[in-house]
Amino acid sequence: MKYLFLLLCFSALGQADFEKSLQKRLILAEDGSTIEIEAGRFQLTKSLSLEGKKNITLRGKGIDKTILSFKGQTQGAEGIKVSNCENIVIEDMTTEDSKGDLIKTMNVKGITFRRLKAVWTGGPKPTNGSYALYPVLCENVLIDSCIAIGASDAGIYVGQSKHIIVRNSEAYENVAGIEIENSLYADVYNNKAIGNTGGILVFDLPDLVQKKGGHVRVHHNLVKDNNLKNFAPKGNIVGNVPKGTGMMVLAASNVEFFENQIINHATIGVAIISYYMTENAIKDKDYDPYPTAISIHHNTFERKPRRVPMDSRFGKMFRFVLRFGRHVPAVVYDGILNPAKVGPDGKYPLDYSICVRDNVNQSTANLDAEHNFKGLQQGKDLFDCDLEHVKSTKF
């Protein structure tokens, strides 16, 4: 027992030395440096931070080989926080169990997340941090071959950023698997969003610095079995996303979904809604709450007939989705139009239209929420039109 006690003491001292040494290396790193972290499991009690650096690479020995655990965190919220930097690469490691976000980057021009695993190991809980991978107010964002598990908001979240690629990544057991919010020029492809509450979300929200996102392509993704009970903390906007949501567009514009597999969702395949459906007041006078120019084509939908779950409905919309019984259409649009963009015929011109065509197992509905659902329509080809394709993102 005496020797075990001594071994534990030396182990704790070693972990403290590692933590102190790594933070010191981050502080003193010269521009252009590569900071290597050896293989092993390391317990950290404080956030790691990198500030004001250029051309830095932080590299482990691989997913589940280099593991940074923040389970005993006593200071800070994030696991790793990077701010006011340029051309930063974080790769080849696992981060676990921070109090807040696992890896957050803010005001970074050129940020790469590559071969990372970010996970809360205790399963889905509202006490988990909000975001696993969280670039915000960044430019030239690449998230490649990463895994995000257990976030109480979004596993892979890109907010208020420009020029974004999310590819070859996986999101499991988060409230939102992948979310693009108030961001411009994004390509989201070759990902798996499985077993979350909602698979892939494209949102525009009020009261943020970057007001209007869009020009987002979501394609060649597997979005499957996103039927997890919503465990977001109370008051969080994604706390209203119903379990069983494949994809959702909220108030964003110029969004294209194509060649995705959207499979086995209890509530809905794709929802297109305005912010009015949240039933929250809009105080931001510069905010545009309407989704426009949405194209959904060449996707595959599969859904066994079943009744929509009764919990976590998004405002009034899903109270009316219940009217469809066991046969909910694959794509549902709330039908609320921006009066400033409506033509003389009471419809959007093509450039602003919602277009749904050439999908496998296609079915659609217009809820006509603008007129208290009186003109609700259901059919295969309600939105049969063709928009110009969103351009791919390059940087």
GUNU-636427 format. One record per residue: x, y, z of N, C-alpha, C in turn. Coordinates in pm, whole numbers, plus 50000, padded with zeros to 5 digits. Each point is the difference from the previous one (the first is absolute). Example, Ala and Ser with C-alpha at 12.3 -4.5 7.8 and 13.67 -1.06 7.14 Angstrom:
2
- 51319/49431/50780/49911/50119/50000/50090/50120/50000 $
- 49965/50105/49928/50082/50119/50006/49923/50109/50073 $
END
This chain:
395
- 50083/49880/50000/49917/50120/50000/50087/50126/50000 $
- 50111/49994/50077/50092/50114/50006/50056/50031/49863 $
- 50040/49894/49928/50059/50020/49867/49895/50051/49902 $
- 49875/49952/50012/49893/50049/49915/49977/50148/50024 $
- 50002/50042/50127/49982/50141/50032/50111/50085/49938 $
- 50124/49954/50010/50112/50073/49941/49987/50008/49849 $
- 49955/49889/49938/49983/49997/49855/49894/50100/49956 $
- 49890/50008/50074/49894/50095/49968/50049/50144/50016 $
- 50080/50024/50102/50055/50135/50020/50089/50041/49884 $
- 50090/49908/49961/50089/50029/49887/49920/50020/49873 $
- 49892/49920/49983/49916/50014/49881/49934/50137/49997 $
- 49947/50044/50113/49934/50131/50006/50100/50112/49972 $
- 50121/49986/50056/50103/50101/49974/50037/50003/49852 $
- 50006/49882/49940/50032/49992/49857/49894/50065/49914 $
- 49873/49980/50035/49891/50062/49926/50005/50152/50013 $
- 50028/50048/50122/50007/50145/50021/50116/50061/49922 $
- 50113/49928/49998/50115/50049/49923/49968/50003/49851 $
- 49929/49896/49952/49962/49997/49859/49912/50119/49966 $
- 49900/50025/50082/49906/50110/49975/50073/50134/49997 $
- 50085/50022/50098/50075/50125/50008/50094/50015/49881 $
- 50065/49891/49964/50095/50004/49888/49929/50028/49869 $
- 49887/49934/49977/49929/50019/49874/49948/50143/49986 $
- 49943/50055/50106/49952/50138/49992/50116/50096/49977 $
- 50113/49973/50063/50118/50085/49979/50046/49996/49855 $
- 49998/49880/49941/50038/49987/49860/49905/50077/49909 $
- 49872/50002/50035/49903/50075/49921/50024/50151/50012 $
- 50035/50044/50119/50023/50143/50022/50127/50046/49929 $
- 50104/49919/50006/50130/50042/49949/50024/49961/49854 $
- 49905/49930/49940/50019/49952/49863/50027/50116/49904 $
- 50103/49986/49920/50028/50098/49896/49916/49970/49878 $
- 49964/50102/49926/49921/49981/49878/50070/49899/49909 $
- 49920/49907/49948/50055/49896/49915/50035/49872/50073 $
- 49977/49994/50131/50038/49884/50080/49900/49885/49986 $
- 50049/49879/50024/49916/49882/50017/50019/49949/50143 $
- 49891/49986/50071/50003/49952/50138/49948/49857/50001 $
- 50087/49907/50029/49965/49858/50001/49960/49959/50142 $
- 49895/49919/50007/49959/49941/50129/50013/49849/49988 $
- 50070/49940/50093/50026/49857/49994/49873/49919/50022 $
- 50009/49872/49973/49889/49910/50026/49980/49983/50150 $
- 49877/49977/50041/49968/49979/50141/49872/50070/50038 $
- 49952/49971/50118/49882/50068/50056/50048/50101/50103 $
- 49958/50125/49980/50046/50109/50085/49880/50070/50063 $
- 50004/50015/50133/49893/50067/50073/50037/50147/50017 $
- 49908/50088/49957/50025/50143/50012/49894/50064/50087 $
- 50041/50100/50077/49907/50068/50091/49964/50140/49955 $
- 50069/50050/49895/49976/50136/49952/49985/49998/49849 $
- 49934/50103/49946/49994/50017/49855/50139/50024/49945 $
- 50024/49945/49881/50121/50033/49925/49968/50114/49906 $
- 50089/50096/49987/49969/50115/49915/50116/50034/49908 $
- 49964/50043/49880/50096/50048/49901/49947/50133/49950 $
- 50081/50104/50010/49953/50137/49972/50100/50073/49912 $
- 49949/50061/49890/50078/50093/49922/50117/49940/49924 $
- 49991/49875/49960/50109/49932/49931/49968/49980/49852 $
- 50105/49971/49922/49984/49973/49858/50071/49870/49963 $
- 49935/49923/49913/50063/49882/49940/50049/49900/50105 $
- 49910/49966/50091/50031/49905/50106/49924/49870/49975 $
- 50068/49888/50019/49936/49868/49996/50010/49937/50138 $
- 49885/49954/50052/49994/49925/50125/49962/49857/49963 $
- 50092/49906/50022/49983/49866/49943/50024/49892/50105 $
- 49905/49909/50009/50019/49881/50082/50048/49884/49916 $
- 49990/49880/50058/50044/49879/49931/49884/49923/49938 $
- 49878/50054/50011/49887/49936/49936/49879/49996/50091 $
- 49882/49984/49940/49876/49984/50076/50014/49878/50091 $
- 49962/50018/50126/50006/49896/50103/50142/49954/50031 $
- 50099/50073/49951/50139/49975/50039/50049/50113/50089 $
- 49978/50123/49956/50022/50116/50087/49864/50046/50050 $
- 49977/49990/50130/49869/50032/50059/50019/50107/50107 $
- 49934/50113/49979/49999/50108/50099/49865/49997/50070 $
- 50001/49964/50127/49876/49989/50077/49987/50120/50093 $
- 49885/50066/49993/49972/50115/50086/49893/49965/50104 $
- 49990/49872/50030/49894/49955/50090/50010/50063/50139 $
- 50122/50025/50044/50019/50063/50131/50026/50148/49991 $
- 49947/50065/49895/50028/50142/49976/49949/50087/50114 $
- 50088/50088/50048/49964/50092/50108/50008/50146/49960 $
- 50069/50029/49887/50013/50138/49953/49970/50007/49852 $
- 49927/50105/49961/49964/50017/49860/49880/49913/49963 $
- 49950/50021/49880/49886/49923/49952/50040/49912/49882 $
- 50068/50060/49901/50040/49924/49883/50112/49900/50035 $
- 50010/49896/49916/50118/49917/50007/50118/50071/49938 $
- 49989/50028/49870/50103/50077/49928/49932/50123/49941 $
- 50060/50117/50022/49947/50123/49943/50108/50070/49920 $
- 49967/50033/49875/50092/50069/49910/49933/50130/49958 $
- 50068/50112/50013/49938/50127/49965/50101/50095/49936 $
- 49948/50081/49906/50077/50107/49935/50130/49947/49938 $
- 49985/49894/49924/50115/49935/49937/49980/49990/49850 $
- 50106/49954/49931/49993/49973/49857/50066/49866/49970 $
- 49934/49925/49913/50055/49875/49947/50043/49904/50112 $
- 49898/49949/50069/50021/49908/50111/49948/49862/49959 $
- 50077/49897/50032/49959/49861/49975/49999/49926/50134 $
- 49888/49934/50029/49990/49911/50116/49966/49863/49945 $
- 50081/49898/50032/49979/49871/49934/50050/49883/50086 $
- 49940/49884/49971/50048/49871/50049/49998/49987/50151 $
- 49883/50021/50060/49986/49981/50144/49853/49987/50037 $
- 49977/49963/50124/49867/49994/50058/49993/50097/50117 $
- 49889/50074/50009/49973/50082/50118/49871/49952/50064 $
- 49997/50002/50133/49886/49943/50072/49955/50089/50116 $
- 49869/50008/50019/49936/50034/50127/50036/50136/50058 $
- 50009/50103/49915/50017/50135/50053/49869/50049/50062 $
- 50011/50102/50085/49879/50058/50060/49915/50070/49895 $
- 50066/50068/49907/49931/50069/49892/50035/49937/49866 $
- 50028/50084/49901/50032/49949/49867/50135/49928/50003 $
- 50011/49895/49920/50125/49924/50001/50112/50073/49927 $
- 49976/50041/49874/50101/50079/49927/49928/50120/49938 $
- 50034/50119/50046/49938/50123/49950/50107/50088/49936 $
- 49971/50048/49880/50090/50095/49934/49919/50125/49965 $
- 50057/50116/50028/49927/50126/49984/50090/50104/49935 $
- 49946/50064/49898/50077/50102/49927/50132/49942/49948 $
- 49988/49887/49931/50117/49935/49941/49982/49998/49849 $
- 50099/50048/49929/49998/50000/49855/50087/49884/49950 $
- 49934/49893/49962/50070/49880/49960/50010/49903/50116 $
- 49898/49913/50017/50001/49904/50110/49966/49862/49945 $
- 50081/49902/50032/49979/49863/49957/49985/49909/50121 $
- 49888/49927/50003/49981/49891/50095/50013/49871/49919 $
- 50099/49918/50030/50020/49880/49918/50027/49878/50089 $
- 49927/49895/49973/50015/49874/50073/49995/50025/50151 $
- 49889/50058/50043/49976/50025/50141/49877/49924/50046 $
- 50003/49957/50123/49881/49947/50066/49971/50087/50121 $
- 49877/50047/50010/49960/50086/50110/49874/49939/50062 $
- 50008/49960/50127/49894/49915/50055/49979/50026/50149 $
- 49873/49995/50039/49964/49990/50142/49971/49853/50026 $
- 50079/49940/50086/50002/49855/50012/49884/49944/50084 $
- 49927/50087/50069/49892/49953/50086/49866/49987/49930 $
- 49997/50011/49868/49875/49991/49926/49929/50134/49990 $
- 49888/50006/49927/49928/50126/49980/49939/50051/50131 $
- 50040/50122/50039/49947/50061/50122/49996/50152/49981 $
- 49901/50067/50060/49994/50146/49987/50116/50072/50067 $
- 50073/49933/50088/50116/50061/50064/50126/49991/49914 $
- 49994/49929/49888/50113/49999/49907/50019/50140/49941 $
- 50118/50028/49951/50024/50127/49934/49916/50017/49875 $
- 49988/50125/49956/49913/50029/49886/50053/49945/49868 $
- 50129/50020/49973/50056/49968/49869/50128/49917/50015 $
- 50014/49900/49915/50122/49921/49999/50109/50072/49920 $
- 49973/50028/49874/50090/50079/49915/49927/50130/49966 $
- 50060/50114/50029/49925/50126/50003/50083/50116/49945 $
- 50014/50011/49869/50056/50123/49943/49893/50108/49988 $
- 50027/50118/50049/49905/50111/49994/50074/50126/49961 $
- 49938/50081/49913/50061/50123/49950/50137/49971/49937 $
- 50004/49893/49922/50124/49958/49935/49985/50006/49848 $
- 50112/49996/49931/50003/49992/49855/50087/49882/49957 $
- 49963/49941/49886/50076/49887/49947/50008/49888/50104 $
- 49886/49937/50021/49985/49895/50101/49996/49865/49930 $
- 50088/49909/50039/49998/49863/49950/49984/49905/50118 $
- 49893/49920/49996/49979/49892/50097/49999/49871/49920 $
- 50100/49917/50021/50023/49883/49914/50031/49877/50085 $
- 49921/49894/49979/50026/49871/50063/49997/50009/50152 $
- 49898/50067/50052/49984/50017/50144/49878/49924/50050 $
- 49995/49978/50132/49889/49930/50065/49955/50084/50118 $
- 49868/50024/50010/49945/50080/50110/49886/49923/50065 $
- 50006/49989/50133/49904/49917/50073/49956/50070/50128 $
- 49869/50010/50020/49946/50035/50131/49977/50146/50029 $
- 50008/50090/49901/49982/50143/50027/49854/50032/50030 $
- 49978/50087/50098/49863/50036/50037/49941/50108/49909 $
- 50077/50047/49902/49948/50086/49894/50036/49936/49867 $
- 50119/50020/49949/50040/49943/49872/50138/49937/50009 $
- 50013/49882/49940/50130/49933/50000/50102/50075/49918 $
- 49967/50024/49873/50084/50080/49912/49921/50126/49967 $
- 50046/50112/50050/49926/50126/49988/50093/50105/49940 $
- 49955/50065/49894/50073/50112/49943/49908/50121/50005 $
- 50040/50104/50071/49915/50116/50019/50064/50129/49953 $
- 49922/50084/49933/50040/50136/49961/50137/50000/49931 $
- 50019/49905/49911/50127/49984/49933/49983/50004/49849 $
- 50112/50003/49927/49996/50009/49855/50100/49901/49939 $
- 49959/49940/49889/50084/49907/49925/50033/49878/50087 $
- 49911/49902/49990/49998/49888/50093/49990/49869/49923 $
- 50077/49902/50041/49986/49864/49950/49992/49906/50120 $
- 49893/49919/50003/49986/49893/50099/49986/49871/49921 $
- 50097/49909/50014/49997/49880/49916/50056/49878/50076 $
- 49955/49885/49956/50055/49872/50047/49992/49984/50151 $
- 49902/50063/50062/49991/50002/50145/49874/49929/50049 $
- 49995/49974/50130/49891/49922/50059/49950/50069/50126 $
- 49868/49998/50016/49938/50060/50119/49897/49904/50055 $
- 50015/49965/50128/49913/49904/50066/49954/50054/50135 $
- 49876/49974/50034/49945/50025/50133/50017/50145/50047 $
- 49988/50093/49906/49992/50142/50033/49855/50045/49985 $
- 49966/50119/50050/49868/50054/49967/49996/50029/49849 $
- 50089/50082/49950/50017/50016/49856/50132/49935/49960 $
- 49995/49919/49898/50124/49936/49956/50096/50101/49942 $
- 49957/50067/49893/50081/50102/49933/49912/50124/49983 $
- 50050/50116/50036/49922/50123/49986/50085/50110/49938 $
- 49945/50063/49898/50059/50119/49938/49908/50116/50035 $
- 50051/50099/50072/49913/50107/50053/50056/50137/49963 $
- 49914/50083/49938/50038/50137/49964/50135/50003/49929 $
- 50022/49905/49912/50128/49987/49933/49983/50001/49849 $
- 50104/50045/49932/49998/50018/49855/50098/49907/49931 $
- 49955/49944/49888/50086/49921/49910/50053/49875/50071 $
- 49913/49902/50011/50036/49876/50069/49970/49880/49911 $
- 50089/49902/50006/49982/49871/49935/50005/49893/50108 $
- 49892/49923/50012/49990/49895/50102/49976/49869/49925 $
- 50102/49912/49996/49985/49882/49914/50079/49881/50052 $
- 49953/49882/49960/50062/49872/50036/50008/49981/50152 $
- 49897/50044/50070/49995/49985/50145/49893/49898/50039 $
- 50007/49957/50126/49897/49915/50059/49943/50071/50122 $
- 49869/50020/50001/49931/50053/50117/49897/49895/50041 $
- 50031/49926/50104/49922/49882/50037/49972/50002/50150 $
- 49874/49979/50036/49965/49984/50140/49999/50127/50081 $
- 49986/50114/49935/49984/50128/50070/49851/50031/50014 $
- 49967/50115/50059/49860/50047/49997/49965/50051/49861 $
- 50084/50087/49944/49989/50047/49863/50131/49975/49929 $
- 49994/49963/49873/50122/49962/49929/50086/50118/49958 $
- 49952/50078/49902/50074/50115/49949/49907/50121/49997 $
- 50041/50108/50063/49919/50122/50010/50073/50116/49935 $
- 49924/50083/49927/50052/50126/49945/49910/50110/50054 $
- 50052/50079/50093/49920/50098/50073/50053/50141/49976 $
- 49908/50096/50001/50031/50142/50017/49921/50050/50119 $
- 50068/50059/50095/49936/50047/50123/50021/50149/50017 $
- 49911/50066/50074/50015/50145/50024/50102/50029/50110 $
- 50033/50129/50011/50080/50052/50111/50145/49950/49999 $
- 50050/49972/49881/50139/49957/49987/50077/50101/49915 $
- 50133/49997/50009/50084/50096/49929/49985/49982/49849 $
- 50015/49877/49952/49981/49973/49857/49853/49968/49977 $
- 49932/50085/49926/49855/49996/49996/49943/49894/49908 $
- 50058/49982/49884/49935/49918/49898/50096/49897/49944 $
- 49969/49875/50021/50078/49893/49940/49939/49956/49869 $
- 50063/49902/49938/49947/49945/49877/50110/49952/49907 $
- 49958/49962/49879/50091/49940/49903/50064/49876/50061 $
- 49912/49909/50043/50041/49879/50069/49959/49879/49916 $
- 50096/49911/49975/49973/49874/49931/50017/49885/50099 $
- 49898/49914/50005/50002/49882/50087/49976/49880/49910 $
- 50101/49915/49981/49986/49896/49898/50083/49876/50031 $
- 49952/49888/49948/50069/49871/50014/50025/49963/50147 $
- 49902/50030/50085/50009/49963/50141/49905/49885/50032 $
- 50034/49921/50100/49909/49900/50055/49940/50058/50128 $
- 49869/50022/49996/49928/50060/50112/49894/49898/50042 $
- 50024/49934/50111/49923/49879/50029/49969/49988/50149 $
- 49878/49955/50030/49961/49962/50137/50023/50110/50101 $
- 49972/50122/49962/50016/50112/50094/49871/50015/50081 $
- 49985/49908/50093/49878/49989/50079/50027/50008/50150 $
- 50112/50059/50037/50040/50010/50140/49916/50105/50072 $
- 49958/49970/50121/49926/50098/50079/50083/50127/50016 $
- 49935/50114/49983/50069/50128/50010/50042/50025/50145 $
- 50131/50020/50022/50051/50019/50135/50066/50136/50019 $
- 49968/50096/49911/50057/50134/50013/49949/50067/50127 $
- 50084/50083/50064/49953/50074/50117/49883/50092/49964 $
- 49917/50027/50094/49883/50084/49979/50041/50138/49953 $
- 49926/50053/49901/50027/50133/49946/50087/50001/49877 $
- 50063/49889/49967/50083/49989/49882/49912/49982/49877 $
- 50028/50072/49890/49915/49994/49882/49990/49859/49944 $
- 50111/49923/50004/49991/49864/49948/49924/49908/50093 $
- 49969/50049/50119/49914/49923/50090/49861/49981/49945 $
- 49963/50077/49897/49869/49986/49937/50000/49906/49881 $
- 50117/49954/49958/50006/49909/49885/49944/49865/50041 $
- 49902/49948/49928/49941/49872/50039/50095/49884/49974 $
- 49999/49904/50089/50072/49878/49968/49939/49940/49873 $
- 50086/49946/49918/49951/49946/49873/50002/50098/49887 $
- 50091/50100/50004/50014/50098/49893/50126/49969/49920 $
- 49984/49976/49871/50116/49973/49916/50079/50126/49973 $
- 49937/50097/49932/50064/50127/49969/49900/50113/50022 $
- 50053/50118/50029/49913/50116/50020/50069/50125/49951 $
- 49923/50083/49929/50043/50135/49963/49913/50098/50078 $
- 50062/50086/50079/49928/50101/50075/50048/50137/49957 $
- 49919/50069/49920/50021/50141/49964/50125/50024/49916 $
- 50067/49897/49955/50118/50018/49915/49958/50007/49853 $
- 50087/50051/49917/49969/50014/49857/50116/49948/49915 $
- 49965/49967/49875/50098/49945/49907/50066/49875/50060 $
- 49916/49901/50023/50043/49873/50057/49961/49888/49904 $
- 50092/49908/49976/49977/49890/49907/50032/49867/50069 $
- 49900/49911/50006/50018/49863/50051/49991/49906/49881 $
- 50102/49919/49975/49991/49906/49889/50084/49876/50024 $
- 49951/49891/49947/50066/49869/50004/50037/49959/50142 $
- 49909/50029/50093/50012/49950/50136/49909/49878/50018 $
- 50036/49913/50093/49911/49893/50043/49939/50042/50134 $
- 49869/50018/50002/49929/50052/50116/49903/49891/50043 $
- 50039/49923/50103/49941/49869/50023/49950/49986/50144 $
- 49876/49953/50011/49943/49951/50126/49994/50107/50108 $
- 49925/50106/49972/49978/50106/50099/49854/49999/50045 $
- 49981/50001/50130/49867/49985/50056/49909/50119/49969 $
- 50060/50119/49988/49918/50120/49980/50001/50046/49855 $
- 50116/50032/49946/50000/50063/49867/50136/49983/49933 $
- 49998/49995/49868/50125/49992/49924/50068/50135/49992 $
- 49931/50099/49939/50053/50136/49990/49889/50098/50037 $
- 50030/50092/50090/49907/50107/50036/50060/50134/49956 $
- 49916/50084/49940/50041/50134/49956/49907/50098/50070 $
- 50054/50080/50090/49912/50084/50081/50058/50140/50018 $
- 49909/50094/50022/50040/50135/50036/50017/50008/50151 $
- 50064/50108/50043/50021/50017/50144/49867/50019/50074 $
- 49897/50041/49929/49870/50019/50065/49948/49871/50061 $
- 50042/49886/49946/49951/49874/50053/50056/49969/50138 $
- 50105/50071/50041/50053/49979/50135/49911/50063/50105 $
- 49914/50094/49958/49913/50076/50089/50078/50088/50097 $
- 50125/50032/49964/50079/50096/50076/49989/50139/49939 $
- 50000/50101/50081/49995/50138/49951/50129/50035/49926 $
- 49988/50083/49896/50116/50047/49924/50024/50146/50036 $
- 50113/50028/50063/50035/50136/50039/50111/50059/49913 $
- 50064/49916/49922/50110/50041/49914/49943/50055/49869 $
- 50007/50132/49981/49936/50062/49884/50071/49965/49869 $
- 50121/49953/50006/50075/49964/49879/49989/49853/49965 $
- 49924/49926/50076/49991/49855/49981/49895/49966/49894 $
- 50034/49907/49914/49908/49950/49897/49952/49861/50043 $
- 49874/49984/50040/49955/49873/50057/49952/49897/49898 $
- 50010/50031/49870/49940/49914/49898/50104/49914/49927 $
- 49974/49872/49981/50086/49920/49913/49961/50023/49854 $
- 50097/50023/49913/49972/50018/49857/50108/49927/49920 $
- 49967/49969/49876/50093/49936/49907/50056/49871/50060 $
- 49910/49908/50029/50036/49870/50056/49977/49893/49893 $
- 50102/49921/49972/49991/49897/49897/50029/49863/50061 $
- 49908/49907/49981/50013/49865/50055/49978/49902/49886 $
- 50107/49933/49956/49988/49915/49882/50094/49880/50005 $
- 49958/49894/49936/50080/49878/49985/50046/49941/50134 $
- 49916/50016/50102/50022/49932/50127/49918/49872/50005 $
- 50035/49911/50090/49922/49879/50023/49937/50007/50139 $
- 49868/49990/50004/49926/50001/50126/49947/49860/50029 $
- 50015/49957/50124/49938/49876/50046/49942/50025/50138 $
- 49873/49962/50018/49935/50015/50130/49888/49899/50011 $
- 50006/49915/50101/49890/49907/50024/49882/50078/50057 $
- 49879/49968/49959/49884/50070/50056/49996/49988/50152 $
- 49990/50113/50065/49994/50003/50147/49945/50135/50042 $
- 49947/50005/50119/49949/50126/50052/50116/50086/50051 $
- 49984/50130/49982/50103/50094/50044/50006/50001/50153 $
- 50120/49998/50060/50010/50013/50146/49936/50129/50047 $
- 49948/49998/50119/49924/50115/50050/50086/50100/50077 $
- 50128/49970/50020/50081/50092/50081/50089/50086/49913 $
- 50047/50111/50055/50099/50089/49937/49957/50052/49863 $
- 49876/50042/49986/49956/50052/49871/50048/50144/49983 $
- 50034/50037/49876/50055/50132/49970/49886/50097/49974 $
- 49958/50069/50106/49894/50097/49984/49872/49935/49949 $
- 49925/50076/49921/49871/49951/49949/50015/49898/49890 $
- 50117/49999/49934/50013/49918/49880/49967/49854/50025 $
- 50055/49944/50104/49988/49857/50017/49867/49960/50064 $
- 49927/50095/50054/49864/49969/50040/49915/49971/49876 $
- 50038/50062/49888/49925/49976/49877/50057/49884/49919 $
- 50129/49971/50018/50055/49879/49939/49927/49876/50052 $
- 49954/50008/50125/49926/49887/50056/49876/49967/49918 $
- 49947/50093/49926/49880/49976/49919/50023/49894/49893 $
- 50127/49980/49962/50027/49904/49894/49998/49856/50050 $
- 49980/49981/50130/49993/49866/50055/50131/49925/49983 $
- 49992/49880/49948/50119/49915/49985/50078/50030/49873 $
- 49944/50081/49911/50061/50023/49869/50039/50147/49985 $
- 50105/50041/50070/50047/50137/49994/50081/50018/49871 $
- 49974/50107/49924/50080/50024/49879/50149/50013/50029 $
- 50080/49966/49903/50146/50006/50017/50049/50142/50020 $
- 49940/50096/49927/50042/50140/50007/49878/50085/50037 $
- 50013/50079/50107/49891/50085/50046/50049/50144/50008 $
- 49922/50090/49939/50031/50144/49999/49888/50072/50073 $
- 50035/50097/50085/49894/50068/50076/49916/50094/49914 $
- 50053/50043/49884/49921/50082/49909/49990/50147/50036 $
- 50080/50046/50094/49997/50142/50038/50093/50077/49907 $
- 49944/50096/49926/50074/50072/49897/50037/50141/50045 $
- 50114/50046/49950/50042/50138/50024/49918/50092/49909 $
- 49914/50085/50054/49915/50083/49914/50078/50092/49909 $
- 50123/50034/50037/50082/50089/49917/50051/49931/49875 $
- 49992/49867/49996/50053/49925/49887/49893/49927/49920 $
- 49877/50012/50042/49889/49932/49931/49961/50076/49873 $
- 49979/49925/49893/49960/50061/49874/49850/50029/49994 $
- 49953/50057/49888/49857/50034/49985/49908/49879/50012 $
- 50052/49880/49972/49918/49879/50008/49994/49942/50141 $
- 50060/50070/50096/49998/49952/50137/50104/49893/50029 $
- 50093/49979/49907/50103/49899/50017/50139/50064/49987 $
- 50099/49926/50043/50137/50046/49980/50039/49988/49853 $
- 50077/50097/49947/50069/49976/49872/50096/49882/50016 $
- 50039/49942/49889/50082/49879/50003/50124/50017/50088 $
- 50066/50115/49993/50126/50018/50072/49985/49984/50151 $
- 49878/50013/50053/49977/49989/50143/49924/49873/50038 $
- 49970/49918/49905/49906/49891/50021/50058/49884/50081 $
- 49911/49919/50053/50033/49870/50058/49979/49898/49889 $
- 50104/49924/49964/49993/49906/49889/50035/49860/50048 $
- 49911/49905/49971/50019/49861/50039/49969/49913/49880 $
- 50100/49928/49950/49975/49914/49884/50105/49889/49991 $
- 49961/49893/49931/50091/49890/49964/50060/49930/50122 $
- 49920/49988/50106/50044/49923/50116/49935/49862/50000 $
- 50068/49902/50053/49943/49867/50015/49904/50002/50118 $
- 49879/49946/49979/49894/49999/50102/49960/50143/50039 $
- 49991/50086/49900/49968/50140/50026/49854/50017/50038 $
- 49977/50079/50104/49867/50046/50037/50017/50133/50071 $
- 49905/50091/49983/50017/50136/50051/49871/50052/50060 $
- 50014/50102/50083/49883/50067/50057/50031/50148/50019 $
- 49901/50083/49977/50003/50143/50031/49898/50023/50110 $
- 50046/50039/50118/49908/50013/50114/49916/50125/49995 $
- 50038/50099/49917/49928/50126/49995/49981/50059/50139 $
- 50109/49998/50077/49994/50053/50136/49968/50149/50002 $
- 50033/50070/49891/49974/50143/49991/49851/50031/50013 $
- 49918/49907/49953/49854/50019/50006/49936/49903/50098 $
- 50072/49978/50111/49951/49914/50107/49968/49859/49951 $
- 50080/49953/49904/49994/49861/49952/49873/49967/49922 $
- 49927/50102/49958/49874/49974/49931/50021/49942/49861 $
- 50110/50037/49935/50023/49951/49865/50101/49887/49994 $
- 50010/49922/50106/50096/49890/50005/49985/49909/49878 $
- 50114/49971/49935/50001/49916/49881/50101/49888/50015 $
- 49967/49888/49939/50090/49886/50000/50004/49940/49860 $
- 50120/49962/49953/50011/49940/49868/50144/49971/49968 $
- 50024/49944/49886/50136/49964/49962/50076/50117/49939 $
- 49930/50083/49924/50067/50100/49917/49954/50142/50030 $
- 49978/50033/50127/49955/50134/50035/50105/50106/49969 $
- 50126/49961/50002/50110/50097/49986/50088/49961/49883 $
- 49940/49971/49889/50074/49949/49884/50061/50116/49923 $
- 50123/50032/50033/50074/50104/49929/50148/49971/50015 $
- 50080/50078/49933/50143/49972/49993/50078/50129/50019 $
- 50078/50007/50107/50081/50118/50028/50142/49983/49947 $
- 50066/50111/49981/50141/49996/49967/50076/49939/50118 $
- 50097/49914/49970/50073/49930/50104/50085/50097/50082 $
- 50008/49971/50130/50092/50073/50087/50142/49962/49962 $
- 50087/50096/49991/50138/49973/49961/50077/49931/50113 $
- 50090/49911/49963/50080/49929/50099/50095/50098/50069 $
- 50038/49965/50123/50086/50085/50080/50146/49964/49978 $
- 50081/50099/49974/50143/49979/49983/50077/50110/50071 $
- 50113/49964/50056/50086/50102/50062/50143/49948/50005 $
END
